[in-house]
Amino acid sequence: MSQIPIKTPEDIEQMRASCVLAADVLVMIEEHIKAGITTQEINDICHEFITSRGAIPSTLNYKGFTRSCCTSINQVVCHGIPNNDDYLADGDIVNVDVTCYLDQFHGDNSKTYLVGKCSRAARDLTTAAEEALWAGINAVKPGAKFGDIAHAVQTFVEGKGYSVVREYGGHGIGRAFHEDPHVSHFGRPGTGPEIKPGMVFTIEPMVNQGKRNVVLLEDDWTVETEDNKLSAQFEHTIAVHEDKVEILTLPTGFTGERYAWRK
């Protein structure tokens, strides 16, 4: 692994704009997540919101991806491509993954939404996926190891009777969309690189209702569960400081707790 980039306090301050915008997109799109809307319409609404604020959707034309966000419905684990043929239906769950490029930095987050009246199983899985994200965030502090994040997520998820996807994970982020390190969501505590102040990365566990195995479809982007069972995901971009871990992807006007840990 190459050296993990260390951001200056000024870098992190500048990066907040892209992260807050990405969070604002997820707040904005929630009222549109209803039965009958297509994933292409979701994409177009997100695109207009992002570009109207002077930013660029980071996924647009990234390595051949042709949309401004990812929309992953039900058994789709990640990287679902918005299109005019996929309509949301009552009882679906859908993850919307948004990354914005603004002021020379990227900000990345995602959320799984419930569409209409969902089953208890779908609601429980979605809740567990969000709690798994926080299990990972709460394992972060200077001097800890990236394996501690992985272990915290894995043990939480498996303790709930679910499985965590191993082929995909979080990543460093900053002036580049994807930087070192790769952030695994399974592993042993005390392993991997040391977490240091100035590191900025995403945590984004993908939690499966059934087995952890996944398949990549022929479009080379869409990933689905092998057993066709549901998958849910939540994601934040976080920054490590000397005395705290900051969640950067919080929306405009957020008044809750933005620090996951204090020295």
C-alpha positions as CSV (number, residue, x, y, z in Angstrom):
1,M,0.0,0.0,0.0
2,S,1.2,3.5,-0.8
3,Q,1.5,6.1,1.8
4,I,-1.9,7.2,3.1
5,P,-2.4,11.0,2.4
6,I,-2.5,13.3,5.5
7,K,-4.7,16.3,5.1
8,T,-3.9,19.6,6.8
9,P,-6.5,21.4,8.9
10,E,-6.9,23.8,6.0
11,D,-7.5,20.9,3.6
12,I,-10.2,19.5,5.9
13,E,-11.8,22.9,6.3
14,Q,-11.9,23.3,2.5
15,M,-13.3,19.8,2.1
16,R,-16.3,20.4,4.3
17,A,-18.1,22.2,1.4
18,S,-18.2,19.1,-0.8
19,C,-19.1,16.9,2.1
20,V,-22.0,19.1,3.3
21,L,-23.3,19.3,-0.2
22,A,-23.2,15.5,-0.6
23,A,-25.2,15.3,2.6
24,D,-27.7,17.9,1.5
25,V,-28.4,15.9,-1.6
26,L,-29.4,12.9,0.5
27,V,-31.7,15.1,2.5
28,M,-33.2,16.7,-0.6
29,I,-33.9,13.4,-2.5
30,E,-35.7,11.7,0.4
31,E,-39.1,13.3,-0.4
32,H,-38.8,12.0,-4.0
33,I,-38.2,8.4,-2.9
34,K,-41.6,7.0,-3.6
35,A,-43.2,4.2,-5.5
36,G,-43.5,5.0,-9.2
37,I,-40.3,7.1,-9.6
38,T,-37.6,5.7,-11.9
39,T,-34.0,5.6,-10.8
40,Q,-33.2,7.8,-13.8
41,E,-35.5,10.5,-12.4
42,I,-33.7,10.2,-9.1
43,N,-30.4,10.6,-10.9
44,D,-31.6,13.7,-12.8
45,I,-32.9,15.4,-9.7
46,C,-29.6,14.8,-7.9
47,H,-27.6,16.0,-10.9
48,E,-29.6,19.3,-11.1
49,F,-29.2,19.9,-7.4
50,I,-25.4,19.3,-7.4
51,T,-24.7,21.3,-10.6
52,S,-26.9,24.2,-9.6
53,R,-24.6,24.7,-6.6
54,G,-21.5,24.9,-8.7
55,A,-20.3,21.3,-8.1
56,I,-19.7,18.3,-10.2
57,P,-21.1,14.8,-9.5
58,S,-17.9,12.8,-9.0
59,T,-19.4,9.6,-10.4
60,L,-20.3,11.2,-13.8
61,N,-18.0,9.7,-16.4
62,Y,-15.8,8.2,-13.7
63,K,-14.1,5.2,-15.3
64,G,-16.9,5.0,-17.7
65,F,-19.8,5.3,-15.3
66,T,-22.4,7.5,-17.0
67,R,-24.6,8.7,-14.2
68,S,-24.5,11.3,-11.4
69,C,-25.3,8.9,-8.6
70,C,-25.7,5.2,-7.9
71,T,-29.1,3.7,-7.1
72,S,-29.1,0.2,-5.7
73,I,-32.5,-1.5,-5.2
74,N,-33.2,-4.5,-3.0
75,Q,-30.7,-7.2,-3.9
76,V,-28.3,-4.7,-5.6
77,V,-25.4,-4.3,-3.2
78,C,-23.7,-1.3,-4.8
79,H,-23.0,0.7,-8.0
80,G,-26.5,0.3,-9.5
81,I,-26.8,2.4,-12.7
82,P,-29.9,4.7,-12.8
83,N,-32.1,4.0,-15.8
84,N,-35.6,4.6,-17.2
85,D,-36.7,1.0,-16.7
86,D,-36.2,0.6,-12.9
87,Y,-39.2,1.9,-11.1
88,L,-39.4,2.0,-7.3
89,A,-42.2,-0.1,-5.9
90,D,-43.9,-0.1,-2.5
91,G,-41.8,-2.3,-0.1
92,D,-38.5,-1.7,-1.9
93,I,-35.3,-0.5,-0.2
94,V,-33.0,1.6,-2.3
95,N,-29.5,3.0,-1.6
96,V,-28.6,6.3,-3.1
97,D,-24.8,6.9,-3.2
98,V,-23.7,10.5,-3.9
99,T,-20.3,12.1,-4.3
100,C,-19.7,15.7,-5.0
101,Y,-16.6,17.5,-6.2
102,L,-16.5,21.1,-5.0
103,D,-13.6,23.5,-4.1
104,Q,-11.0,20.9,-5.3
105,F,-12.2,18.1,-3.0
106,H,-14.7,15.2,-3.1
107,G,-17.3,14.4,-0.5
108,D,-18.9,10.9,-0.4
109,N,-22.0,9.5,1.4
110,S,-24.9,7.2,0.9
111,K,-28.2,6.2,2.5
112,T,-30.7,3.4,2.2
113,Y,-34.3,4.5,2.0
114,L,-37.5,2.6,2.7
115,V,-40.1,2.9,-0.1
116,G,-43.6,2.9,1.3
117,K,-44.6,0.1,3.6
118,C,-41.7,-2.2,4.0
119,S,-41.5,-5.6,5.6
120,R,-40.1,-6.0,9.1
121,A,-37.2,-7.9,7.6
122,A,-36.3,-5.0,5.3
123,R,-36.6,-2.5,8.1
124,D,-34.5,-4.5,10.5
125,L,-31.8,-5.0,7.8
126,T,-31.7,-1.3,7.0
127,T,-31.5,-0.4,10.7
128,A,-28.6,-2.8,11.2
129,A,-26.7,-1.4,8.2
130,E,-26.9,2.1,9.7
131,E,-25.8,0.8,13.1
132,A,-22.9,-1.0,11.5
133,L,-21.7,2.2,10.0
134,W,-21.7,3.7,13.5
135,A,-19.9,0.7,14.9
136,G,-17.1,1.3,12.5
137,I,-17.0,5.1,13.1
138,N,-16.9,4.5,16.9
139,A,-13.8,2.3,16.4
140,V,-11.8,5.2,14.9
141,K,-9.3,7.1,16.9
142,P,-5.6,8.1,16.5
143,G,-3.4,5.2,17.3
144,A,-6.0,2.6,16.5
145,K,-5.6,0.3,13.4
146,F,-7.8,0.0,10.4
147,G,-8.4,-3.6,11.4
148,D,-10.2,-2.3,14.4
149,I,-12.8,-0.7,12.2
150,A,-13.1,-3.9,10.2
151,H,-13.5,-6.0,13.3
152,A,-16.0,-3.7,14.9
153,V,-18.2,-3.7,11.8
154,Q,-17.9,-7.5,11.2
155,T,-18.7,-8.5,14.7
156,F,-21.7,-6.2,14.9
157,V,-23.1,-7.3,11.6
158,E,-22.6,-11.1,12.2
159,G,-23.9,-10.7,15.8
160,K,-27.2,-9.5,14.2
161,G,-27.4,-12.6,12.0
162,Y,-26.4,-10.8,8.8
163,S,-23.3,-10.9,6.6
164,V,-20.9,-8.1,5.5
165,V,-19.7,-7.9,1.9
166,R,-15.9,-8.4,1.6
167,E,-15.1,-7.5,-2.0
168,Y,-15.9,-3.8,-1.6
169,G,-15.2,-1.3,1.2
170,G,-14.5,2.3,2.1
171,H,-11.6,4.4,0.9
172,G,-9.5,7.4,1.4
173,I,-10.9,10.5,-0.2
174,G,-9.7,14.1,-0.8
175,R,-8.5,15.8,-3.9
176,A,-8.9,12.4,-5.6
177,F,-12.2,10.5,-5.5
178,H,-10.5,7.3,-4.3
179,E,-7.2,7.4,-2.3
180,D,-5.5,5.0,0.0
181,P,-6.3,3.3,2.2
182,H,-8.9,0.6,1.3
183,V,-11.2,0.4,4.4
184,S,-12.3,-3.2,4.9
185,H,-15.4,-4.1,6.9
186,F,-14.1,-7.4,8.0
187,G,-10.9,-8.4,9.7
188,R,-8.9,-8.8,12.8
189,P,-8.3,-6.0,15.5
190,G,-4.9,-4.6,15.8
191,T,-4.0,-5.2,12.1
192,G,-3.5,-2.9,9.2
193,P,-2.1,0.7,9.0
194,E,-2.3,3.0,12.0
195,I,-5.0,5.6,12.0
196,K,-3.4,9.1,12.3
197,P,-4.7,12.7,12.6
198,G,-5.2,14.2,9.1
199,M,-6.6,11.0,7.5
200,V,-9.9,11.3,5.8
201,F,-11.8,8.3,4.5
202,T,-15.2,6.7,4.1
203,I,-16.7,3.9,6.1
204,E,-19.5,2.2,4.1
205,P,-20.4,-1.3,5.1
206,M,-22.7,-3.3,2.8
207,V,-24.8,-5.6,4.9
208,N,-26.5,-8.6,3.4
209,Q,-29.7,-10.3,4.6
210,G,-28.3,-13.7,3.5
211,K,-24.8,-14.9,2.6
212,R,-22.0,-12.4,1.9
213,N,-21.3,-13.7,-1.6
214,V,-21.9,-11.2,-4.5
215,V,-21.9,-11.3,-8.3
216,L,-20.8,-8.5,-10.7
217,L,-23.3,-8.2,-13.6
218,E,-22.3,-7.9,-17.3
219,D,-22.4,-4.1,-17.2
220,D,-19.2,-4.3,-15.1
221,W,-20.7,-2.0,-12.4
222,T,-23.8,-3.4,-10.8
223,V,-23.1,-5.8,-7.9
224,E,-25.9,-8.1,-6.6
225,T,-26.2,-10.6,-3.8
226,E,-25.6,-14.1,-5.1
227,D,-28.6,-15.5,-3.2
228,N,-30.8,-12.6,-4.4
229,K,-31.6,-11.5,-0.8
230,L,-31.6,-7.9,0.3
231,S,-28.6,-5.7,0.9
232,A,-28.4,-2.3,2.6
233,Q,-25.7,0.3,3.1
234,F,-24.9,3.6,4.7
235,E,-21.8,5.7,4.3
236,H,-20.1,8.8,5.8
237,T,-16.9,10.6,5.1
238,I,-14.9,11.1,8.3
239,A,-11.8,13.1,9.3
240,V,-9.5,12.2,12.1
241,H,-8.2,15.0,14.3
242,E,-5.9,14.8,17.3
243,D,-8.7,14.9,19.8
244,K,-11.8,13.8,17.9
245,V,-13.2,12.1,14.8
246,E,-15.4,14.3,12.7
247,I,-18.3,13.2,10.5
248,L,-17.9,15.6,7.5
249,T,-21.0,14.4,5.6
250,L,-23.6,16.1,7.7
251,P,-26.2,18.4,6.1
252,T,-26.5,22.2,6.3
253,G,-28.1,23.2,9.5
254,F,-27.2,20.0,11.3
255,T,-27.4,20.6,15.1
256,G,-26.6,17.2,16.5
257,E,-23.4,15.5,17.5
258,R,-20.8,15.7,14.8
259,Y,-17.9,14.1,16.7
260,A,-17.8,10.4,17.2
261,W,-15.0,10.3,19.7
262,R,-13.2,12.7,22.0
263,K,-9.8,12.2,23.6
